[in-house]
Amino acid sequence: MNDLLNRLDGDAGVRRTLARLGDSIFRRDPEAHGECYAEDGEWHAFGTITRGRQAVVDHWWNVMQGFPFVRQSISSLVIEVDGDTAASRGHVDEVLRMPDGSYQVVMGIYHSTFRKHGDEWLIKVHRYDQVYYGSPMLDGKFFPVMDYGKPPHDPDPSRMTATMDISL
């Protein structure tokens, strides 16, 4: 495959994987969620690193139990493809229905890396930094945003993600 076709395939594949991931969250489908990750995939979020596809699915499923409804979308996606690997940065927005029936909004940044496996581009590392948590009126808690530099690469992939602080 020539370089242009490979970049187009990677770009479309990464977008497809992230769309499938968001759909699996909305549908609360652990099997479909796992199909988005490489076997050795990692999820870095809220001060934890979860390694391995099944561990990621189990951790995600445990988190989902606290929310009767979750809708996630990723926008402003910047993707760079290099052979059979890709990197992306995207802005994530989530709407959460809380157990008491109220709604909260979560906003953040995902830095992700992908590896091509067969015809699919699977998540190798999915790193989340929180930007906002609170009501849909945006009167909640905003978190400091670091200087990420030029997308899509995370300027310091070795740093720990912030622990989840949802106190308002």
N, C-alpha and C positions, 0 to 999 in steps of 0.2 A: 504494500500500500504506500503510495507516495505521501510526502510530508503534509501537504494540504489536506488530502483525504483523511489522514490519520488525525490531524487536529480537529477536523469537522466531526469525525466519528467520536473522538474523545469529548468534545464540547457537548454534542448531543447526548452521549452516553452518561456524562456526569449529570446533566440536567434531568435526564430520564430517571436516574437513580435517586436523585434528591426529590423528584416528584413522587416516585413510588414510596420513598421513605415518609414523606408528608401524608400520603394517602394511607399508609399502614398505621400511622398515628391516629388519624381521624377515624379509621375503621376499627382501631384497637386490635390489630391482627399481628400477633407475635411472629407467626411463620413468615409473613410478607416482610415484616421489619427485619428479620434475620437475613432474608435474601438480599438485602441491600449492603450487607457487610461482608468483607473478606473473612475467611475462616479465622485469620489472626487479626481481625479488625479491632480497633480500640475506640472507646468513647471517653473523652476527657470532659468532665463537667462538674461544677460545684465542688471543686477540691478533690475529686476522686478520678482515678483512672481505672477503667474497666477493660480488661483484655480478653479477647477471644469472642467469636460470634455468639456462642450460647450464653456466655456470661453477660455480654452486652444486652442480649434479648431479655435475660432474667432480670437484670438491673432495671432496664427500661420498663418492663412489665410491672415490677414492684412499684416504681415511681407512678405509673399510670393509675394504680389503684386508689391514689389520693384524689383523683379528678374524674368526675362523671363524664366530662366532655373536654376534649382538647382538639384544637385546630391549629395546625402549623403551616406557615408559608415562608419560603426563602426568596428574597428579592435582591436586586442590585448584585447579581452573581457575576463574578469575574473568574474566568477559568483559564488556566495555562496547561497545555498538553505537551508532554515530552516523551515520545515513544509510547510505551505501555503504562505510563504513569501520568497523573494529572494532579494539579493543586487548584483549590478554589477558595474564595472568600465570599460569603454571602451574609446578608442581614436577615435575621430570623425574627418573625413575629408569631406569637402564640396567644390564642384566646383560651382561657381556662375557666371551666365552670367548677366552682368550689363545692364541697359537700353541703354547705349551708344554702346553696342556690345562687350565691353572688357570682360575679364574673371578675376575673383579673386578667391583665395583659402582661405578657413577658416579652421583652425585646432583647436581642443580643446579636453577637457576631459569631459565625461559624467559620473556622479555618479547617479545611478538610483536604486529605490526600486520598487518591484513588489509584487502584491498580486494575488493569484490564485482565479479566479472567474469561476466556472464551469470547463470547460476544458482549459480555456485560462489563461495565466499569463499576467495581465494588469499592466501598469505603474501606480504606486502610486505617486512617485516623480521622476522627470527627471531634474537633476541639471547640468548646463553647465558652464565650465570655459574655457575661450578663451586662446589659446596658440599662434596663428599666424593669421594675416590677411594681404593679399597682393597678389602680382602677383604669377602666377604659377612658376616663377623663384626663389621663396623663398627669394626675396630681399625686402620684405615688413617689417611689424612690428611684432617682436616677443615680447610676454608678459612674465613677470616673472612667473615661475612655482613654486608653493608652494611644500613643502614636504608633499606629500599625504600619506606617509607611506604604509604599506602593503595593497594591494587590497583585496577585492573590496570596503571597506567602506570609505566613506568620513570622513576625520579626524575632520571636524567641519561643520556639516550640518546646523548649525544655522547662519553661516556667509552669508552675501549677496554676490551674484555673482558680478563680475566686470561689470560696465556699458560698453556698446559697444563703443569702441573707434576705429574707422576705419580710422582715419586720418593717412596719411603716411607721 
